[in-house]
Amino acid sequence: MPNNKIVYTNAHTYRLHADRLRWTLFAGYLIVFGAVVENISGLLYCVMWVFSILYLLIASVQHWFYNLFAGYASDCEKKLINEEGLRSLEDYANIYGRYIKLDHPAYTFVLLIIAFCSSYFFTKGIIFFKIFESGKSIYIFSGVMHGIIIITLSKYWDSIVYKIFIKKWSNLWGGNFNYKDKVEINKESYTKLNKNYKTLYALQEDIGLYRLKESSNKTEKKLFKNYVKELRKKEKEVE
């Protein structure tokens, strides 16, 4: 039970930290927007549009992490009420991460505000390049287009951002090592395995695979990745 309390406390710590960070990001964007909107011209509109889109993606990812941590805190509460053991954040993220979207009663409007500010820079940029003439219709079209970006991100978050960026790079999944959790023995016995690697793996004799131990830290995981490369290199040399 003491361990459960620590996990539950940490869950709320993650959530509160992510909440402060996402609102700080929004405040930072408003400060930048207010500082430059009347002081730039020409090509700088395009530069600020690129900056705004990248900032929008950063705010979206941070907001997604808030939703993840909020969901994790809620999961911990339910398990405590039912007197069940709490799962780790990594286990929760592996199970529910792909189902978490950007939907939120307040922060969705924040993302829309950043998108509409981005549309202003975009419109000014295409007017500068004389792609379209200035007029209310082009501002409306640009605003709708950038609003659709938020809708698309939310609806297809799993395939657009989660699989490509978050799951690959997030520390929740072992950092950016992109390691594989199993390695073929390839006619090499466990007793002949390098002693530096023996401490990392459990041998699954029934299917002939080494498996990375659950308790491995990031350094061990990086070592494991290097071992995978060495093994693959040997396989190619044999072929």
Disulfide bonds with the S-S distance in Angstrom:
none
